Amino acid sequence: EGLNVDELEEPGTRYDLGEIIGQGVNAKVHKATDSQSGGKQVAIKIQILTDDSRPDIVDEYRILRDLSDHPNLPDFYGVYKKVEENGATQIWFVMQLCKGGPVADLVRATVRQNKRMDEIHIAFILREVIKALTALHVNHVMHRDVKANNILLTEAGEVKLVDFGLSRELDSTFGKRRTSIGDPCWMAPEVVTSEGDKTQYDNRSDVWALGITAIELGEGRAPFQDMHPTRALFQIVRNPPPTLYRPANWSQNYNDFIAECLTKNPEHRPYMIELLEHPFFSNIPTNDLHLNSELKILLETITEEDKAGRTREVIVHSGLVKKNQETQPEPMFVEDVAALEVHSEDNILHHIESRYKKGMYYTFVGDILLFLNPNRPLNIHGYQLSNKYKLKSRSENEPHIYSVADSAFQDMLHHGVPQHIVLTGETMSGKTTQFRHLIRHLLFLAKLSTKTDEKILKALDIIHAFGNAATPLNNDSTRHILLSQLTFSRSGKTSGIIFWLYQLEKWRVTGNRNPHHANFHIFYYLYHGLAAKGLLEKYQLESGRSYCYLRLKIDDKDKDSKCPAGPRENVDTSSEKFSKISQYLSDLQFEESQIEVIWKTLAAILLLGEVDYKDDDDGNADIKNEEIVDKVATLLGVESKKLSWALCNYCVVERDTAARRRHSKAEALEARNVLSQALYSRLLDWIINILNLKFSFSRAVYGDYNCITLLDLFGFECYEENGIEQLFVNTVNEQLQYFYIQKIFISEMHEMEEEGLPFKKCNFYDNRSTMDELLNKPIGVIHLLDEANRLHQDSNFLISGLNKKAEVAHIKACNEEEFSVAHFTGKVTYNASAMVSKNRDFLPPEITDVMRFSKEDIIKQIFTNKLSKTGNVTLLVDKTSTISEDVGKKRWGTALLADSKRNIRRFNTASRGEFSQTRGIRTAAAVFKAISLELLRVLTEGSTHFVRCVRTDLTGTPEGFLPNVVRHQLRALSVADTARAKLIGYSSRIPFEQFLERYQFLAFDFDENVEKTKDNCRLLLIRLKMEGWYLGKSKVFLKYYNEEYLSRLYETQVKKIVKVQSMLRAFLAKRSVQHKKEINFLHKIFISVTSRTIKSKDEAAVIIQKHLKGYVIRKIYGPLIHPDSGKMNEETAMFIKPYFQKWNTRSLYQILIQYKAARHVDLVYFCQQVHLYNQNIVSSLRTCDKENIDLKRIQANVDAKKFIGEELPAVWKIPFNIKDLPVCDSSLVCE
């Protein structure tokens, strides 16, 4: 009964192959001519015979042989075998040629004409397909590939179901199969999940495919058609069945037919033969021949463009995907590892490694993004991709950093709560690069017509220049914690940004034990940039690059070729960056004097590193090179003698009497270093504050109702020798891991337990005990550092305190100078020898006092203003952050200030200042604890989106991948535990009242009174046909994909509502304008009629006389212009000339009067502006009434042009052009 391939005939020269009219995954279809049948045109399906394709060929042959006599199946003429020259065997199936082509072409042609298929035609096509499928099912055949591309139309408009390559014969009509195979968009849920004997499926899977085809005929494309196969399969199984995009545009019967076909439970889905009784087909007349004729006419509208728009087919078979006949099936790696059946480390590592090697560096873990750093620039970002991901759901596109930004942006607008994006990972994992991509995409989503976006990006480049440095592993390593709070108006447009920079690694300024730790980028930009411009001498610097803080002299024994080259080595690049940073500061409206002070301060820091000391006879420190101090004093605008004294001396108070003391050489060096560190860190604080101030006005104008906060910071580090810098860095990362665990695991399980949900506890590593031993009293490392400083102890105190800990402690002393910490990423050993001295971070008040008397206002401010809890210098600005209503009605206009009656978000202003710079000075550890608390406080307000960055190798090799390195990080980041938690847990937990307020309109009528109860929540979810949810005592528990589906549905409906509202508003506006026009027209008619009726007889007589006299005079003189010559005669011209001159002169006089009036108005405006400026100065002076201002400090000889600009020259003569002047009324000449 089967097909014996070896005995098949050769086609020979009987068939003349023509063009390819169809191409699938396993075969191509040619149009051909049969020479033995009088030139009859046929279709030949050609398929390569292989061991894998043999069963498909045999079953297709049986079906065509036995069932082709059905009117809705193609006629079958024979099968042949042809052996190619390369040895490949082709099987030729010769069938009826359906010249109309696939129904999909007809649907595309209709959509292209901005039309849609008539429902009667859709019903007719579907009915004919059901007849064909019913015949197949009755004969124990399951089609498994029903779609519009496989439904053909003949030249006469008849419907034929073709392509039986995936079809299989069953044991009976109700027989079952268990192979997961098919085109992803048309696969039924039970086919997708089929595996083994437990999850078989029957021929009702064809009913599901028919429902998808019904949507395809209406919309022109199938649901999930543009998605990756893994995404489509994920959506089919986990989300409600798809529907028509606009169900209201179609009949209820059509919608109901689709809903019946797309029932997810196959046991509740009808059989194919039952569908013929559906009311959707009741409108088809018994005599339906005219429908064939109508389809035949419609076929004429199909163009080559419609045929070219055919989508390429894809076949999924048991986890493999095949895209064409030439290639072998490829493994199908999921884009969301939470969808894996086995969540082991090995399985996850295998999947992400396979994706990585194919250039897919992003992978989802539920709603968390995992990024594997390829150590090279990627060409997968930019405008086109930003547009592709704009306002899309996470499942619509492949995993990408833009999808995280897009989700955060949509959640911000959707829920109205602050959003946070946290990037974590080891050093060299690509966090900062991803941070930049996030910022760019958010600015793209909320683009405003102003230049705010460009300014934000320039501000970020400035911050990175000052806050980044090269390390032995990374040539652009972030050496700070940067919270960037993007603010948005109520409509979602960018209004500004607030920067919060914490925990700057200021010790890097003065040196590091490892010579490969370079200084901050800006020092190299400055030096190389000034050298390139020949300006070193201006800033008291010398050539030769020999400055200590530049750390350019590395011994040959310390050189390492594996260390990446940074700004320290790339001189040309550094000079270019200096010019760019200078330009960016100017673009952000920094004054030239301010920029000069910045460069002078940096140069002074470089020179401070050259200040050397010597011991005098008493063992006290004296400055060896006073000329260097003179240069520093000149640059900082302080007195050289006072600075020299402060660097070598200090005062103590004994019995209410101040006594002078001398520094030892070690103490003097420490004071010098602390001054350098303080200068740099506070200068950067000042720059951050000024940037925030620059953006505060746009935030006040446009509003900052919404915000998205992005957290970028230094990654986890472990070097050969680690100090207090690495301790702080790793403790922050430890704390963020603790926050992640609390957010993903603990809080979810706690809520599930409170709400009475049955749950299975997840296994995960909880680093709570490590955090306690790092931060808590009395034996936490950070606390012991403070205690050592308070008790004036050295590192021995720290080590002895750690020795008292329990044996099971995560922190243990290794020897007299080292201790180890068992971090979540592994064990790290720290050298404690210099920790206590660095933690002291004490700047002598004598040095602070010297700086406060600087001639430079910036230096004076950064050493006078108070410090915040987090150790940042605050900025003195006006007390109010809103624009006064008194100014609202002035010439600035109310539109500009209409949205500014609420307080805007505060930045680091004087209101945050709590600590003096000379009294009660805190240690670095105390500041660090305050920063840790502040980070947690910010991140716990609102929703959080995580981006987990993974370092792929140890040397930064492009496309390098070390499985053990990646495995270690996956374990540390709890990726496998997270995947399990996302699959079985409920990441979205919404109170009943909030849930119904947000989503009730999706399932209830607008005028329906919906009580906020548990039963109504259940009813809403049931009406939406959602699965996987659970109702607790007071909350709705949703899977992460449930929340995404609801949000997408919500946004879709809101867009429709907004469109209806806009159209209705436009209609009302047009009607209102038309109504006003009608009223004005009627009013004019009324005035005209009224004016005519109220004229007296005398007035009427005058009008008649005027027109009569004019007629008589014109009759006598004739036209002024001679009809033949086209010129005016001389007598007439001379008569008119004086009147014309009088009229022209009068017009010019009127113009001069108007010009004079305009100048008077400008004068009034100028006086008002002077008055406002005076008021502002008086108000500012009143804020200083508590301070005594030394009159000697007031600079009376300041040039006013520096502040108000160059004086514009007076305009003595206006270049009037007589021809361009508007003329006055000619009646004026009659005066």
C-alpha positions, 0 to 999 in steps of 0.5 A: 500500500505504500510507496516504493521509491526505487520503482518510481519512473523517471519524468524524463522530458515529459514535463517542462519546468517553469517558474517557482510558484511556491516554496516551503521548508521541505519542498518547492512547487514549480509551474510546469507543462505536460507535453503528453497531455496536449500542453496541459499546465500542472503543478509539480512539488519537488522534494529531496529524498532523505531518511528524514523526509521519506516518511513525509513523502510516503504519507503524502503520496497515500493521501493524494492517491486515496483522497484527491477525488474530493472537490476541495483537494487538488487532483493528483496526476502521478509521482516520479523520481529524478536523480540529480548529477550530485547524486541527490534524489528528487521526488516529483508530485504532479498535481492540479495547477491552482492558478489563483494562488494562495488565499493569503495573496488575495488577503494581502491584495485587499489589505493593500487597497485599504479594504478587507475581505467580505465576511461572506467570502471568508465564511465560504472559504472556511466552509470549503476548507472544513469540508476538506478537513472533515474528509481527511479526519473521517479517513483518519488523516490529520493535516497539521499544517492548515494556514492561508498559504496552503489554501489555494484558489483555482482559476474558477474560484474553487477552494483547494486545501494542499500541502500534506507534507506534515500530515499523518494517518491515524489508527482511527478517526479519534487517534492521537499523535505525540510529535510536536511539529508544525508552523509555530503561529498555527500550532495548538497549545497541546501540540506545543507541549506534546511530549511522550504518551502523557501529552498526546493530541488528536485531530482537533489541533486542526480546529485550532489552526483553522481558527488562526487561519480565520484571523489571518483571513480577516487581518491579513496576517496571523497572530505572532507571525513576526515573533521568534518561534520560541516567543510564539510558542511561549505566548500560545501556551501561557497567554489567552487565545488571540482574537481579531484586533478590532472585534467590533468591526466584525460580526458576532458570529465571526468572533464567536466562530474564532473563539470556539476554534481557539479554545485552549482545552482540546477537550472543550474544542469542537470537532471539525464536522461540528463546525459546519453547524455554526451560525457563521455559515448560515448566511452562505446561500445554498446556490453559492456559484456566484461566490466562486465568480466573485472570488475569481474577479477578486483574483484579478487584483493580485499583483506581483507585490502581493506575491512577493509579500509572502512570509517565509515558512518555518517548521518546528519539530521537537525542539528543532527549527527548520527554515528552508530546504537547503539547511539542516534543522537547528536547535531552537534555544529559548529566549526566556530560560524560565521557559526551560523544562529543566532549570539546572546550571548546565542546561541554562549555561548550554542555552546562553552559550549557544545563543552567545555564539550566534550573536544573541547576547541578551536572554530573559530570565522571566522579566529580568534581562541577562547580558553576556558581554562580548567585549566588543562594540555591538552593531545592535543599537541605534535609531532603527532598533529604538523605533522597533522596540518603541512602546512594544511589549517584551514578547514582541521582540527578541531580548534586548536592553531596549526592552527593559527601558521600554518596559520601565517607560510603559510601567511608569506611564501605566502605573504612575509610580517611580521605576528603577533600573538596576545594573549589577555584575562583576567588573568588565561585565558591560554595565556602563555600556548598557547604562548608556544604551538605556539612557539613549533609548529612554530619551528616544521614547520621550523625545522633546523638541528641545535640546534637553536630550543632547544636554543630558548625554553631554552631561553624562560624558562629563560625569564619566570623564571625571568619575571613570578610570582605567584598572588592570582589567578595564580601561573605562571602569566606573569608580563611583555609584551614579543614580541618574533620575530621568524626569518626565512630564505628565504626558511622558516627555523628557523634562530633565535629569537629576544626578546623584553621585556617591562613593567616589573612589577618591583615594585613586587621586593620590595613588594606589599600590598597583601601578596599573590603577590609573588616575581618573580620565580627566587628569590625562585629558587635561594634561594631554589637551593642554600640552597639545594646545601649548597651554601647560605654562598657563596652568603652572604645569611643565612638560614631560608627564612626570607628575606623581599623580599621573602615575606614568612611570611604571617599572619594567617588572611591573608592566603587564601586556594584558592590561588594556590601554587607557587614556594614560597611554593614548595621548592623541585620544586624550587631547581630543577628549579634552577639547570635547569635554571643554565644548560640552561644558560650554554647551551646558552653559558653564561660564568661561570663568567656571571652566577656568576654575575647574582646569586650575583646580585639576592642575593644582591637584597634580601639583599637590602631588609634587609637594615634598617634605623634609624632617627638621632638627626636631623631627617635624615636617618642613616643605622641601619645594616651596615653589610648588606650593606657590603655584598651587596657591596661585591656581587655587586663589589662596595665600601661599604662606597660609597654605604652607603653614596649614600643610605643616601645622595644626592647632589643638585646644587644651584647657580652652587655649589653642596651641600650635602643633607640627605635623610629622612627615607622615602626617603632613603627607597624609594631610596633603593627600587628603586635601587632594582627594577633598579638592577633587571629590568636592569639585565633582560634587559642585559640577554635579550640583551645577548640572542639576541646577541647569536642568532644574528650570526645564523640570520646573517648566515641563514638570517632573511628575514621573521619573525613572532612576537608573543605577550604575556602579563599580562592579565586583572586584578581586585583585591580588591585593585588595584594600578599603576601596575594594571592601566598599565596592564589594559591600555595595554589590553584596547589598544589591544582591541582598536587595535582589534576593529580598525583591525576587524571593523573600518578599514574594514568599512572605506575601504568598504565606500571608495571603494563604497561597500554597507555595513551594519554597525556592532554594536560593543563597541568602547573603543576609548573614554576610551583610550583618557581619559587614555592617552591623554592630558590634562586630561588623567590619565597617563598625570596627573600622569606625571604632578603631578611629574613635579609639585611635587604634591601628589595623591590629584592632580590626584583626583582633575584633575579627578573631573574636567572631564565631567559627561559622562566620563569613568573615575571618582573619587570615593573619595579622594584616589580612582578613577574608570575606565570603561574598556571594561571588566567592572568597576575597582576601583584604589587606587591612594595613592601610584601612584604618588610616584611609578610613580616617579621611580627616582634612585638618580644619586649618586647611579648610579655613585657608580654602574658605578665603580663596579668591575663587568663589567655587573653591570658597563654596566647596569648602564652606557649604555643608555636607549631606548625609552621603558626604556630598557638598551641597549647593546654595540656591534660592529657597523656592523651587517653583516659579512665583505666580506674581511673574506668571502674568508678565511678558514671559507668558502663562503657557510657560508657567502653567505647569509649575505650581507644584514643587519639583524634585529636589537635588543636593541643595542647602536643605540637605546639608547637615554636617559641617566641614570643620566640626564633627567630621565623619569617617569614610565608613560612616559616610559609606553606611549612610550611602548604603541606607540611601540606596535602599531607601531610593530603590524600595520606592516604586518598581524595580527592573534588573539587568544582570551583566555577566563577564564572559572571560578574564582578559577581555578577549572579543567573543571570548567565552570561558564556561567555568567563569560564566557558570560561577557568575550564574551561580552567584547571580542566582540565575537558575533559582530565579528561573525556577522562581519566575516559573512557579511564583507570582512576581506581580501582586496587586490588591483587589481594589487597585486591580479592578480600578486599573483593568475593569474596563477590559471586561466590564461595560463602562456604565456597569457598577463594579464592586471592588470584590474578590469575586469580580476580580475572578470574573474579570480574569475568567472573561479575559480567559487568563490562566496561571493566576491565583486569588489571595485574601486581598490580592491578585497574584499574577505570573510575570507574563500575565502582567505583561499581557494585561498591560499590553491589552490595557495599552491597546484599549487606551490607544483606541480610547485616545483615538476616539477622544481625539476624533470626537474633540476634532468633531466638536471643535469643527462644529463649534467653529462652524457654528461661530461662522454661521453666527458671524455670517448671520450677524453680518447679514443682520447688520447689513439689513439693519443699516439699510433700514435705518437710513433716512431719506436725506442719507439715501439721497446723498448716496444716490447723488454720489453714485450719479455724480461719479457716473456722470464724471466718468462718462465725461472724462472716460478711463484714466488709462487710454485703452490703446496706448495703455498710458495716462495722458499728461494732464491727468497725471499732473493733476493726480501727482500732488495728491499722490505725493501727499498720500505717500508722505502721510503713509511714511509719517504713519510708519515713523509714528509706529516705529517710535511707539515700538521703541517706547514699548521696548523702553518700558520692557527694559525698565521692567526687566531692570526692576525685576533684576533689582528685586532679585538682588535685594532678595538674595542679599536678604538671605545673607543678612545673618553673615557679616560681609567684609567690604574689602571682599567686594570687588568694585572694579568688576567689568559689567560687560562680563555679566551683561555682555557687550553693548550693542551699537545704537541704530541711527538710521533705519534703512526703509524701502519705500516699496516695502512700506504699508500705506495708510488710508487714502482718505487722509489726503482729504484733510 
